Amino acid sequence: MSLDLLFQPFRIKNLTLPNRLVMAPMTRSFSPGGIPTDEVAAYYRRRAAADVGLIVTEGTVIDRPAARNDAGVPIFYGDALPAWKKVVDEVHAAGGLIAPQIWHVGSARGQGADWEPFGKVDSPSGMTSPDKVKFEPMSDEDIADTLAGFEKSARHARELGFDAVEIHGAHGYLIDQFLWEGLNRREDAWGGKTLAERNRFAVEVVKAVRRGIGEDIPLIIRLSQWKQQDYTARLAHTPDEMQSWLQPLADAGVDVFHCSQRRFWEPEFEGSDLNFAGWAKKLTGKATITVGSVGLNGEFLASLTKGAGAQKSDLNELLRRLEREEFDLVAVGRALLADPQWASKVKEGRFEETVDFDRQHMMNLY
């Protein structure tokens, strides 16, 4: 199939992307003290200069105690803001577009470390995994302060000149912990037996971020069924349940659903070959991003745990789904991490020149 499909422009609100390729957010932990370095700025600029339509940064955390789980994870407040301005300027100078991914790890922070005094851990029910309680649940005051932190970071993104903003609501981190029955056992207004009830915190985060960025900047939210704590976990078991989850988020201000799967080609529900992004678009009418082993074959994280170079995937299935408008945008992670020129090489048909991902690529900024 023609690769031209991947390189057609796409418009979201007042933002026109030059093509359908998005750099997926990938934690790199190369920001000492939470401050992005010149090398981080150059890392993003290289990909912006090589035909990536939109860059979504690694997760960068809000101003809230214990929001990050690694000393090298960047923050999105205070002393880090001038460094983020340089990142934005570098990407724009290369002709690119960029969105920060705003994040809070919740109880995935763990037990503390020597790089930061261990304090209060935010989570809906004090749980790190189903039935494993380690901390105190968040109070109403904690929740209000966290929502304010998301709004403040969103306002910073607008002031720094970012082109869009993404909320990290996936993979078992704070927002996802509220959504997941396994970690949200609250009996107040922030919990509930149904996904629709547990959706309240996510909806309020979306509203807070929308207040921070205004109405004109595109707002993306990354969601997943699977969790780092449980790859087989599911939030929505039926299309109706998924509708009760996604539609309120769309109504609250989401423009794009970034739908994380371990493998993009897997169907979300029986009786249809639509993937997660396909169902999200069908149910809400909003634009969607698909992600999950694009440019690669095999299990998510398999090459990390086994140390073997991943194989290049056949793009025909991806293009077939894009052609039928199952989704609108395609996020690429490890392939772009290994090879900053991956998008340009694909555009020009130079597949044999692309670099296979290996876990060693995680150790440096290329």
Residue pairs with C-beta under 8 A, 6 or more apart in sequence:
1 315
1 316
1 319
1 320
1 323
2 319
3 315
3 319
3 346
3 347
3 349
5 20
5 319
5 322
5 323
6 19
6 20
6 21
6 315
6 319
6 322
6 330
6 346
6 347
7 18
7 19
7 20
7 21
7 51
7 347
8 19
8 20
9 16
9 17
9 18
9 19
10 16
10 17
10 19
10 20
10 53
10 287
10 328
10 329
11 17
12 164
12 218
12 255
12 256
12 287
13 216
13 217
13 218
13 255
14 216
15 97
15 163
15 164
15 217
15 218
17 53
17 54
17 97
17 329
18 51
18 53
19 51
19 53
19 343
19 347
20 53
20 322
20 328
20 329
20 330
21 51
21 52
21 53
21 54
21 329
21 330
21 332
21 343
22 52
22 53
22 54
22 55
22 56
22 258
22 289
22 291
22 329
22 330
22 331
22 332
23 47
23 52
23 54
23 55
23 56
23 331
23 332
23 333
23 336
24 56
24 291
24 331
24 332
24 333
24 336
25 56
25 57
25 58
25 59
25 101
25 166
25 168
25 222
26 58
26 333
26 334
26 337
27 58
27 59
27 70
27 73
28 40
28 43
28 58
28 72
28 362
28 365
29 70
29 71
29 72
29 73
30 37
30 39
30 40
30 43
30 72
30 365
31 37
31 40
31 72
31 73
31 74
31 75
31 80
31 83
32 71
32 72
33 71
33 79
34 61
34 68
34 71
34 72
34 73
34 74
34 75
34 79
34 80
35 74
35 75
35 79
35 80
35 83
36 74
36 80
36 83
36 84
36 86
36 87
37 83
38 86
39 365
40 74
40 83
40 87
40 365
41 83
41 86
41 87
41 90
42 90
42 365
43 340
43 365
43 366
44 55
44 57
44 87
44 90
44 91
44 96
44 98
45 90
45 91
45 93
45 94
45 96
46 94
46 340
46 366
47 55
47 96
47 336
47 340
47 343
48 55
48 90
48 91
48 94
48 95
48 96
48 97
48 98
49 94
49 95
49 96
50 340
50 341
50 342
50 343
50 344
51 343
51 344
51 347
52 96
52 332
52 336
52 343
53 97
53 329
54 96
54 97
54 98
54 99
54 163
54 164
54 329
55 91
55 96
55 97
55 98
55 99
56 98
56 99
56 100
56 101
56 166
56 220
56 258
56 331
57 74
57 87
57 98
57 99
57 100
57 101
58 73
58 74
58 101
59 73
59 101
59 102
59 103
59 168
60 73
60 74
60 75
60 76
60 80
60 84
60 100
60 101
60 102
60 103
60 153
61 67
61 68
61 73
61 74
61 75
61 76
61 102
61 103
61 104
61 105
62 76
62 77
62 102
62 103
62 104
62 146
62 149
62 150
62 152
62 153
63 75
63 76
63 77
63 78
63 149
63 152
63 153
64 104
64 122
64 145
64 146
64 149
65 119
65 120
65 122
66 105
66 109
66 116
66 118
66 119
66 120
66 121
66 122
67 75
67 103
67 104
67 105
67 109
67 122
67 149
68 75
68 103
68 105
68 109
69 105
69 108
69 109
69 110
71 113
71 115
71 116
74 80
74 83
74 84
76 84
76 100
76 102
76 153
76 156
76 157
77 152
77 153
77 156
81 156
81 160
84 100
84 156
84 160
85 160
85 161
87 98
88 98
88 160
88 161
88 162
89 161
91 97
91 98
92 98
92 161
97 163
97 164
98 162
98 163
98 164
99 157
99 162
99 163
99 164
99 165
99 166
99 218
99 220
100 153
100 157
100 162
100 165
100 166
101 166
101 167
101 168
101 222
102 150
102 153
102 154
102 157
102 165
102 166
102 167
102 168
102 209
103 168
103 173
104 122
104 146
104 149
104 150
104 168
104 173
104 174
104 175
105 173
105 174
106 121
106 122
106 123
106 173
106 174
106 175
106 176
106 177
107 121
107 122
107 123
107 126
107 127
107 128
107 134
107 135
107 174
107 177
107 183
108 128
108 172
108 173
108 174
108 228
108 229
109 121
110 128
111 118
111 134
112 118
120 135
120 136
120 142
121 134
121 135
122 138
122 142
122 146
122 174
123 135
123 137
123 138
123 174
123 177
123 183
124 137
124 138
124 177
124 178
124 183
124 184
124 185
124 186
124 190
124 191
124 201
125 133
125 137
125 183
125 184
125 185
125 186
125 191
126 133
126 134
126 135
126 136
126 137
127 133
127 134
127 135
127 177
127 182
127 183
127 185
128 134
128 135
128 183
128 229
129 182
129 183
129 229
129 230
130 182
130 183
130 229
130 230
137 186
138 146
138 190
143 190
143 201
146 174
147 204
147 205
147 208
148 208
150 167
150 205
150 208
150 209
150 212
151 208
151 209
151 211
151 212
152 212
153 209
153 212
154 165
154 208
154 209
154 210
154 211
154 212
154 213
155 212
155 213
156 212
157 165
157 212
157 213
157 217
158 165
158 212
158 213
158 214
158 217
162 217
163 217
163 218
164 217
164 218
164 219
164 220
164 256
165 209
165 213
165 217
165 218
165 219
165 220
166 219
166 220
166 221
166 222
166 258
167 175
167 205
167 206
167 209
167 219
167 220
167 221
167 222
168 175
168 222
169 175
169 176
169 179
169 202
169 205
169 221
169 222
169 223
170 176
170 222
170 223
170 224
170 258
170 260
171 224
171 226
171 227
171 228
171 260
172 180
172 183
172 227
172 228
172 229
172 230
172 233
175 201
175 202
175 205
176 223
176 224
176 227
177 183
177 184
178 184
178 190
178 191
178 198
178 200
178 201
178 202
179 195
179 198
179 199
179 201
179 202
179 235
179 245
180 198
180 227
180 233
180 235
181 193
181 195
181 198
182 227
182 229
182 230
182 233
183 229
184 190
184 191
184 198
185 191
186 192
189 200
190 198
190 200
190 201
191 197
191 198
192 198
192 200
194 244
195 235
195 236
195 241
195 244
195 245
196 244
196 245
196 248
199 244
199 245
199 248
199 249
202 221
202 249
203 248
203 249
203 252
206 219
206 221
206 249
206 252
206 253
206 254
207 252
207 253
209 219
209 253
210 219
210 252
210 253
213 219
218 255
218 256
219 253
219 254
219 255
219 256
220 254
220 255
220 256
220 257
220 258
220 289
221 249
221 254
221 256
221 257
221 258
222 258
222 260
223 246
223 257
223 258
223 259
223 260
223 280
224 259
224 260
224 261
224 276
225 233
225 234
225 235
225 236
225 261
225 268
225 276
226 232
226 233
226 234
226 260
226 261
226 262
227 233
231 262
235 241
235 245
236 242
236 244
236 245
238 269
239 269
239 279
239 283
242 268
242 279
242 280
242 283
243 283
243 284
246 257
246 280
246 283
246 284
247 283
247 284
249 257
250 257
250 284
250 285
250 286
254 286
255 286
255 287
256 286
256 287
256 288
256 289
256 328
256 329
257 277
257 280
257 281
257 284
257 286
257 287
257 288
257 289
258 288
258 289
258 291
258 331
259 275
259 276
259 277
259 280
259 288
259 289
259 290
259 291
259 327
260 276
260 291
260 292
261 275
261 276
261 277
261 290
261 291
261 292
262 292
262 293
262 299
262 300
263 292
263 293
263 299
263 300
264 275
264 277
264 290
264 291
264 292
264 293
264 294
264 318
264 321
265 275
265 317
265 318
265 321
266 275
266 292
267 273
267 274
267 275
268 274
268 275
268 276
268 278
268 279
269 279
272 279
274 282
274 326
275 290
275 292
275 321
275 326
275 327
276 290
277 288
277 289
277 290
277 291
277 326
277 327
278 288
278 290
278 321
278 326
278 327
280 286
280 288
281 287
281 288
281 325
281 326
281 327
281 328
287 328
287 329
288 327
288 328
288 329
289 327
289 328
289 329
289 330
289 331
290 318
290 321
290 326
290 327
290 329
290 330
290 331
291 330
291 331
291 332
291 333
292 300
293 300
293 313
294 313
294 318
294 330
294 331
294 332
294 333
294 335
295 312
295 313
295 315
295 332
295 334
295 335
295 336
295 342
295 346
295 354
296 303
296 310
296 311
296 312
296 313
296 334
296 335
296 357
297 310
297 311
297 312
297 313
298 310
298 311
302 308
302 310
303 309
303 310
303 334
303 357
303 358
303 359
304 359
304 362
307 358
307 359
308 358
309 356
309 357
309 358
310 334
310 356
310 357
310 358
311 356
312 351
312 354
312 356
315 346
318 330
321 327
322 330
332 342
332 343
334 357
334 361
335 342
335 354
335 357
336 342
336 343
337 357
337 361
337 362
337 366
338 355
338 356
338 357
338 358
338 361
338 366
339 345
339 354
339 355
339 366
340 366
341 353
341 354
342 354
342 355
345 351
345 353
345 354
346 354
